[in-house]
């Protein structure tokens, strides 16, 4: 901190702390990124996420067969499902589909549902949260009671009900999971906005004669987004699991041969004794993806934690 | 143990390092000093000087990323650094008592205070069971807690800050230690409370023959309370010696600056607000602000959903005026309502009754139109207490100072950049800080940025709400000089809110003493300081640490 000398006044000859400041000109986000790079949890999480996203994007290139194809149909017997072979690295499923191909295409389906539903939940939550956090008073009261009402219903039950009402389709799953997430984001954002509104920099901004909208949009909201972004990462993990759960319950639509991890689990439960690998592989994919998002989310939370920020 | 000759505590060439993102940082470098039996030694320094780290190293309570990297700590002849975890734990509490800094966070909130002291006694094997409970009450009584038997059954949140600090003192002295380490024991308390607690601690440790290692940032307080003073600066002990000698003839440059900056030792205003009072014509007083019989009542929420609310009168019929170009200070302890007055003058709160006039026109909250509000906001600007929360952490310094200019569409982008650079110059900040973010600035630098932002719109009145209270003495003195200098150059008027009478003396022309929401005494600073009329004002003045010291011919 060579600049410290200046603050000490011009007339004193005291030595300044030597050495350049490596963090000069860095915003909170850049500092957080730097901290993330040093966190092994974040690296593992990010690697998992990147890997699965790549697999999902490159599914047509990577997968040996199409998601719906049943190349090994002829080899299936009522009491026998062929295991791994040179043609089918992870073996076949009940209907003669290639397990590896279905997992790869399933990554695409599951991640899409997870990301879309979280985006939906985030959008709804931001809207309600900003409404409650910015206006306060009866708007806040009404919004939050509504949110409380939704929160009081168990999330999976709510998602099942919504999906059942809309009908069996992947779109229904996205909407159901997104709707369940809205209250979580709304509450979190409103809480952080209320806390930020009490900060002195907000009073200072008001004293500068800025309009309420400017103060909210350019000071309060940006400073409240950190926890919401962390929560979104963590929610992605939950969304992937819930998507699997809803598909498992048969609410995702499609046929038994649809390449989607939850759907694959449903079918596999009948063959658990004959071919447990049919359940293990999609189960592991769901768990590892969720783990990746959770690790990254937790690391992000630590990196953005005001207590660990350099003051 | 008494057979051991020599000092009770001896620290020699102590190095303490902290592992950080950027490698190991030395927080203490080659520190050496001694504490003899029954003696009070004060370690003085600003935040980051390593004074608290040294104390933590003695009792083996360094943060997890810190470690002693060199030197020796001997207590009663035992090498504490070789004693191991168990060895230090045996000494800690029993032989070395500790009074921590913050009475708010150092008591367990879910355990009754009597129980917490009894635990200390039991853990150290002094007494157990009912005897420990009885002893706890005795100790609380001894620490000066009124009605100790009843208080022992209360939870920490039911006690005031001063009472909690007494509980911590009782805890620190519970096992009759030979040495008591008190780390800023009263910094979080009001001055009058601070004084009674320190007085009590003095008599208590004198009676018990306990040596005290007092950690403080306040040189005046150190000189008043300690036999010897150790001055630390950036991890090194730069000077030590008998308290008065050190103050009268400081040898090291830093000690000289510290004693020059200590507000408690200063005796006069920094620079006169005006060379001579020019507009003192009695028939037309030129007041920039007139506060006329202002009252503010807050409605507190009652218990439960339907509980009836309670009214709290925070400000009760307060009147004062700020003559243009001068500084008026509102001084009072926490909860006195002084900050509420400041927020009403800033029009961030609306008075329940009474009127505040700015330049003769009423400041009246929501009723004014937008243009009038902007006009008012441009003329009155705040500087808040906490330099860590008064700047938006996501805004660079440049953006922070530019914001008011951009919001009010003042000047072209180029002109604004020039203006920002002018302002940086005015608050004596180097231009290369413009790209930095608040998280990378020191407390003093942040406060300068906050002042620059306040001055950007060229205000007439600046409301400083405890603007220097969170700063180290030297930085505090620099900011006060800056404010005084800006006032002289730009003819600013200040409303200065503070709990620190010593600061009032340095910056203000007139002072209003506030107690319980009312102004109990007001007048020119010299008059109030030389001849206080009210008992409360006298108590506040007496509580300024170092005031009793006779330092001979000092000029402020």
Contacts between the chains, C-beta under 8 A, distances in Angstrom:
chain1	res1	chain2	res2	distance
A	1	B	442	6.9
A	3	B	430	5.7
A	3	B	432	7.3
A	3	B	433	6.1
A	3	B	445	7.0
A	4	B	442	6.1
A	6	B	428	6.6
A	6	B	429	7.0
A	6	B	430	5.5
A	7	B	428	7.9
A	7	B	429	8.0
A	7	B	442	6.2
A	7	B	444	4.6
A	7	B	445	5.5
A	7	B	448	7.4
A	7	B	475	6.7
A	7	B	478	6.8
A	8	B	474	6.9
A	8	B	478	7.3
A	9	B	478	5.6
A	12	B	253	6.8
A	12	B	257	6.3
A	13	B	253	6.9
A	14	B	233	8.0
A	14	B	253	6.3
A	14	B	254	6.5
A	17	B	234	7.0
A	21	B	440	7.1
A	22	B	22	6.3
A	23	B	440	5.9
A	24	B	435	7.4
A	24	B	436	6.3
A	24	B	440	6.7
A	25	B	396	7.8
A	25	B	435	4.3
A	25	B	436	5.9
A	25	B	437	7.6
A	25	B	440	7.9
A	26	B	437	6.7
A	26	B	440	7.1
A	27	B	394	6.6
A	27	B	396	7.4
A	27	B	437	5.3
A	28	B	393	5.8
A	28	B	394	6.2
A	28	B	437	6.9
A	28	B	439	6.7
A	31	B	439	7.2
A	34	B	21	8.0
A	35	B	21	7.6
A	38	B	21	7.2
A	199	B	389	4.9
A	199	B	390	8.0
A	200	B	384	4.2
A	200	B	385	7.4
A	200	B	386	5.9
A	200	B	389	4.6
A	200	B	390	4.0
A	201	B	389	6.3
A	201	B	390	5.4
A	201	B	391	5.5
A	201	B	392	4.6
A	201	B	393	8.0
A	203	B	343	7.9
A	203	B	346	8.0
A	203	B	348	6.1
A	203	B	382	6.9
A	203	B	384	6.8
A	203	B	390	7.9
A	204	B	382	6.2
A	204	B	384	6.5
A	204	B	390	5.6
A	204	B	391	7.9
A	204	B	450	7.2
A	204	B	453	7.0
A	204	B	454	7.9
A	205	B	392	7.4
A	205	B	403	7.5
A	206	B	348	6.4
A	207	B	346	5.6
A	207	B	348	6.8
A	207	B	377	6.2
A	207	B	380	7.4
A	207	B	381	6.2
A	207	B	382	4.9
A	208	B	377	6.2
A	208	B	381	7.6
A	208	B	403	6.7
A	208	B	404	4.5
A	208	B	407	6.1
A	208	B	453	7.6
A	208	B	457	7.1
A	209	B	373	6.5
A	209	B	374	4.5
A	209	B	376	7.7
A	209	B	377	3.0
A	209	B	378	6.2
A	209	B	404	7.6
A	209	B	407	6.8
A	209	B	408	6.7
A	209	B	457	7.9
A	210	B	403	7.8
A	210	B	407	5.1
A	214	B	407	6.8
A	219	B	392	5.4
A	222	B	394	5.3
A	223	B	392	6.8
A	223	B	393	6.8
A	223	B	394	6.0
A	309	B	393	7.7
A	309	B	439	5.7
A	310	B	439	5.4
A	310	B	440	6.8
A	311	B	388	6.4
A	311	B	439	6.2
